[in-house]
Structures are given as C-alpha cells and as structure tokens.
C-alpha cells in the first residue's frame, strides 16, 4: 500500500455512484467492490458491464442503481463495448462535436465473463490499446446462474457443476491466472485487489484511471452464497485469502511487479479453507496439495517482484 | 450533380461511408466484404476520413464495438458476410432491441457447411427476424445512395434502429460500375448531424441494457416491433427526399413491365437485373410477364405488394435461400402470407436457385417461366416450391 498521511475516510468519496437498494445477497463483497470502484472513479465515468450478478441486481427495468452512465449489451463483450464507447467519444471530441473532457471508461465482468467467455474480447481490447480500465470481479464461479464452476474456480471447490462426489472431489483444475494473462499483453498496469483492503483497492483503481492505455484489475470478490459461508465472514474471508498467500495483493506497473500489501509469514491455507462450505469435503491430502501449490506460486511471484524491481 | 466515375462497388461503398462522415468503423475481414474495409482503412490512414478504425479480433466484437460507439452518440459503420454475420448474430439482435442506430453492409454469401465464399441469400435469411431495417441494393449506385439513406433512416428520431444493406457478394461487390458521387452540399442537406435521443455521457447519466422480467418484457418487445413497422413512413420520405436531391427515385418494390402482366417474377438483389432481360425476351415471344424487385425486406412492404400484384394471375418467386423443412423459400413464405385471402389471390410458384453463385442465366429464367406455367396448369398444390438447376432434381 502506498504510504499516506491522511485519514483513510478522506481517501474515499462520500458520493455513491452505485447506489443503495440493489438486490445483491447479504454480505456480497462484489457489490462492495463495485461501490468502491465507483467511488474511486467518480462521476466522469462510463461503465460497460457484462451479463452477470451485478447487471441483474442493479438494473431491473425500470429501475437502476447507477449514477454514472452505464451500458450492458451481453455476456462476453464488456471489453468490446467499452472499446466502442472509448473510440466513439475520442472521435466526437476530436471532431469538435462534444466538448473535450477526461472520461474514464470502465469495463466490468465477473470471472466467467472474463476468464472464460469474454477472454477473446478482452485480449483484443488490451492488444488494441484502448484507454480503459477492465475490472474483473472474481467470485470464482458462475454465481448468477447458480454456482457453476468456471476456469477461475479454485482447485478443490465444490460447485454445482464440479460437485464434491464419491469419485471426483470437486474442481480438479487449478485456477486460471487471469492477472498474469493480462500482464502478458504488456499493458501499462495490472493489479489484484480485494474489498477487504478498501484503501489498497481504491488507490489501484485511481492509479489505473490516471495511467493512459489499458489497465486490468482483478478483484477477489467473496460470495457468501456460493462459497457457503456466513455473510458476516465476507470481509474476513477476503483478508484470509491474502494472509494465506492464496490471493496476494500486487500490481504490475510497466512490467514491474510489486506487493502492495506485505504479508510477512503466510498463514496456513486451512485457515481460509475451513470457514467455507465449498471446501468442507477436503481431506488432509487435498489441503496439503493446495498448501504446496500456494507456496510455490507465492515464491514465484516474490521472484518476479525481486527481478523486476531490481533494475 | 456529383462526379460520375467507374469504380469497384466495394470501393464506392467505402467512399459513401466517407461522405457520411462516420466517426468509427469496427470491422473484421471476411470474403467478400474485405475490399470495403480495406479501402476504409486506407481513407482513414491517409487522413481523408476523420474516423477511428478499430480492427477488432472478431465479428462478435465488431458488432459489440459498434454498440458502444452508437451508445455514446457517434456514427458507426461495419460490414460483414456469412459466417461473420453468424458469429455476431447475438449482438445483431441486441443492437436493434437497444435502439442503437448504425449502418452495416452485408456482402451476401452462403452460410457453411460446406464452406463457400460465394453469393446467395442464406446469410440474409438467418437474420430475417433481427429487428433491423433491411434493404437490398441491386447495383453500385444503389449501394452508394443507400449508405447515406441508411444513416438518414437509422438516426431519425422516429426510427432509432440499425439499417442493414444487402449487397450480393462478388457479383456486385467486386464489379466495376459507374457511380455518381454526391456533392458535399447535397450530403449536408440530406443527412443531418447525428443527435441521439439518449447517449452515454457523464453529464446526463442513463442506464442502457437493463434486465426485464415478465411484467415488462412483452411491452418492450411490442414497442420495438411497432417502431420497425412505423419506420416505413420515414423510409419512404427518406427515399423521396433522396430523389428530390439527386434525382434517383427508390421505392419499397420496384416494378419492370409489371402493370399489365399476367405473370410476375419476384426477386431480391442482383437477380432482378437478369430477370428484367428475361422479361424482355419473353415479351418478345408474346408472353404477358413482368417483374417486381423487392428492395425493402424489413419492414416487409405488405401494402405495396398487395397493390402491385392486384392484376396478376400468377407469381414466380425466386428465392436464394432454403428454409430447411419449410414450405418454400423465405421470400415466397412471406408473400404467401401477405396475399392469403386477398381478392383474386394469385397462384404462387416458388423456385430456389442460384445458391453459392451458381449461374442463373436469362435462358434459365425463361425455363423457370415455362416450368411455372406447366405447374399451375397441372396441380395447384405443386406450386409450393422446387429447386431449379440442381443435379438430380
């Protein structure tokens, strides 16, 4: 986290751009993340949302929770729609048909809309270099349709299409590393964030808005409904994901990796797993396998930090 | 009058897009649409057209990017063919439902499989019910004029719907034809600046693309259908004004020697020009035959057709697409519905031909005429449809 001399509350606007009254579940950390992203970006934002929980809970015709201009077209194309809005505005301002103004273009989607069905449109938009921020709200499964697995569902998790069965113990693949895929596009800014660390999240979103060109922010969004945990543990679960090293908070700015929240000694992954019903069936062997993988990935990330900050 | 030059139809289409001063072009290459986007990117890169050219990674994104462009109130253009249209199909339906105006040229090509790059209307018919205004352009001049017409209609506050211009792939897109350009002053008079009813802008936030449940979905969709039906009056007045400005007059259906004819051919696209020559030849043989070319495909010109066929005894409908397992080609099906229970309802025979650019010549249309005459004599139920020019049929 960047050092700061002001009280935390002053870093976050009191204004709401994602207003109260939406229909998200109790304890939905994704709704909290959306709210914080809105506060970080402010009024001069145009948002393009993918189909998913956030679109469903916030725009039941004729109501809306959006105090910024917002558009939803389909599931897999948030990055493309945002590309069009950005290009259209650029042309209109250049041709003098609209007064010049700094507008932030935000594309947002869940993990399914990002790492599965939307990865092509996202890759295209990152490669073309549009000046926009893509935020993935990762709740690690297709929650809107009823907790089906995605490529972002972690190893071992039980979902409705990767149920913990007698033969197959839930999800048997490792979580797709979307931030790394985004970083491989050599874009100016990539970061991970979690609403359990609100100041870190807000600072990253603000930085992404300042930087010209595409930025990608991957936000771990705890879903009490899908993860089978009490809503009051949402924030705690997010903190445990970071403290165990399962979801490290870092940023990649112009290719340089940096931890933004230093954890020190990692807590055992079981601290994180045991509070969630989706991991209830895991035995010691499976937990051990996860612990080993988390440690390896964390070490790899540390090496990247060391390597890229050194020069 | 603007300058008249010989130019490949694809290139003149791109020149018309330039004259329309579009703000953004988002397109993905697919044969036979490619020459249009190639020329547009040339115009942009040479500074002749002040627009953003967005070389997207797929047609799905082409249409999605166009949705974003139109949503902020900028003028969007794209073009595609066949598989490209199939890939963007999802968004094609959404942009009309969201009332996002734009113009797309569809260089008509068969849908796979087997894969074919050649021309027919199977791609057109796959989006028959997509809610766009759809017109056929039958020659280079019509393509040019209809790009400007397209924006004029699409952006009209009374319409606010996307417009699709059907252009036969290769047999029209790749031929060199004389085209009369418009004067800049004429374009300015005809096509006002795009002022959207709603646009995404921080100063006036709107929410677009909501979720609608059972209590409201039907109302939204019926309103959309009414908008398309009612767009016809705006379409007709846009054609009328086009005629006043450049002296070329367009109608929902164009007739050729049809007024006194007992039998009428009905076509869509370029085949109309070949059939007109067949009509001349048949007239020389003393046959009472004429032609109606369908220009406006959606909204379907029911009234105009009913009036135009009033005195005809029989119709020969030429389709270039198959409705698998259905009772004839899509154009014939619409016409049968349109004319059902009309007084003096003509007998309709339907021929499906010219798939994947298989040649259908003047002589072939004469054969089709003779075959139609035999059919209506023998068994009225046999009129349903038949394939023409297919081995083994």
Boltz contact constraints between the chains, C-beta under 6 A:
constraints:
  - contact:
      token1: [A, 43]
      token2: [B, 202]
      max_distance: 6.0
  - contact:
      token1: [A, 44]
      token2: [B, 202]
      max_distance: 6.0
  - contact:
      token1: [A, 46]
      token2: [B, 200]
      max_distance: 6.0
  - contact:
      token1: [A, 56]
      token2: [B, 211]
      max_distance: 6.0
  - contact:
      token1: [A, 59]
      token2: [B, 207]
      max_distance: 6.0
  - contact:
      token1: [A, 59]
      token2: [B, 210]
      max_distance: 6.0
  - contact:
      token1: [A, 59]
      token2: [B, 211]
      max_distance: 6.0
  - contact:
      token1: [A, 60]
      token2: [B, 211]
      max_distance: 6.0
  - contact:
      token1: [A, 61]
      token2: [B, 210]
      max_distance: 6.0
  - contact:
      token1: [A, 61]
      token2: [B, 212]
      max_distance: 6.0
  - contact:
      token1: [A, 61]
      token2: [B, 216]
      max_distance: 6.0
  - contact:
      token1: [A, 64]
      token2: [B, 207]
      max_distance: 6.0
  - contact:
      token1: [A, 66]
      token2: [B, 207]
      max_distance: 6.0
  - contact:
      token1: [A, 68]
      token2: [B, 205]
      max_distance: 6.0
  - contact:
      token1: [A, 69]
      token2: [B, 200]
      max_distance: 6.0
  - contact:
      token1: [A, 69]
      token2: [B, 205]
      max_distance: 6.0
  - contact:
      token1: [A, 69]
      token2: [B, 206]
      max_distance: 6.0
  - contact:
      token1: [A, 70]
      token2: [B, 207]
      max_distance: 6.0
  - contact:
      token1: [A, 71]
      token2: [B, 71]
      max_distance: 6.0
  - contact:
      token1: [A, 71]
      token2: [B, 200]
      max_distance: 6.0
  - contact:
      token1: [A, 71]
      token2: [B, 208]
      max_distance: 6.0
  - contact:
      token1: [A, 71]
      token2: [B, 209]
      max_distance: 6.0
  - contact:
      token1: [A, 72]
      token2: [B, 209]
      max_distance: 6.0
  - contact:
      token1: [A, 73]
      token2: [B, 67]
      max_distance: 6.0
  - contact:
      token1: [A, 73]
      token2: [B, 94]
      max_distance: 6.0
  - contact:
      token1: [A, 73]
      token2: [B, 209]
      max_distance: 6.0
  - contact:
      token1: [A, 74]
      token2: [B, 90]
      max_distance: 6.0
  - contact:
      token1: [A, 77]
      token2: [B, 64]
      max_distance: 6.0
  - contact:
      token1: [A, 80]
      token2: [B, 61]
      max_distance: 6.0
  - contact:
      token1: [A, 80]
      token2: [B, 64]
      max_distance: 6.0
  - contact:
      token1: [A, 80]
      token2: [B, 65]
      max_distance: 6.0
  - contact:
      token1: [A, 81]
      token2: [B, 64]
      max_distance: 6.0
  - contact:
      token1: [A, 81]
      token2: [B, 67]
      max_distance: 6.0
  - contact:
      token1: [A, 81]
      token2: [B, 68]
      max_distance: 6.0
  - contact:
      token1: [A, 83]
      token2: [B, 65]
      max_distance: 6.0
  - contact:
      token1: [A, 84]
      token2: [B, 65]
      max_distance: 6.0
  - contact:
      token1: [A, 84]
      token2: [B, 68]
      max_distance: 6.0
  - contact:
      token1: [A, 84]
      token2: [B, 69]
      max_distance: 6.0
  - contact:
      token1: [A, 85]
      token2: [B, 68]
      max_distance: 6.0
  - contact:
      token1: [A, 85]
      token2: [B, 72]
      max_distance: 6.0
  - contact:
      token1: [A, 87]
      token2: [B, 24]
      max_distance: 6.0
  - contact:
      token1: [A, 87]
      token2: [B, 52]
      max_distance: 6.0
  - contact:
      token1: [A, 87]
      token2: [B, 54]
      max_distance: 6.0
  - contact:
      token1: [A, 88]
      token2: [B, 24]
      max_distance: 6.0
  - contact:
      token1: [A, 88]
      token2: [B, 69]
      max_distance: 6.0
  - contact:
      token1: [A, 88]
      token2: [B, 72]
      max_distance: 6.0
  - contact:
      token1: [A, 88]
      token2: [B, 74]
      max_distance: 6.0
  - contact:
      token1: [A, 89]
      token2: [B, 72]
      max_distance: 6.0
  - contact:
      token1: [A, 91]
      token2: [B, 23]
      max_distance: 6.0
  - contact:
      token1: [A, 91]
      token2: [B, 24]
      max_distance: 6.0
  - contact:
      token1: [A, 91]
      token2: [B, 52]
      max_distance: 6.0
  - contact:
      token1: [A, 91]
      token2: [B, 74]
      max_distance: 6.0
  - contact:
      token1: [A, 92]
      token2: [B, 74]
      max_distance: 6.0
  - contact:
      token1: [A, 95]
      token2: [B, 50]
      max_distance: 6.0
  - contact:
      token1: [A, 121]
      token2: [B, 61]
      max_distance: 6.0
  - contact:
      token1: [A, 124]
      token2: [B, 56]
      max_distance: 6.0
  - contact:
      token1: [A, 124]
      token2: [B, 57]
      max_distance: 6.0
  - contact:
      token1: [A, 124]
      token2: [B, 61]
      max_distance: 6.0
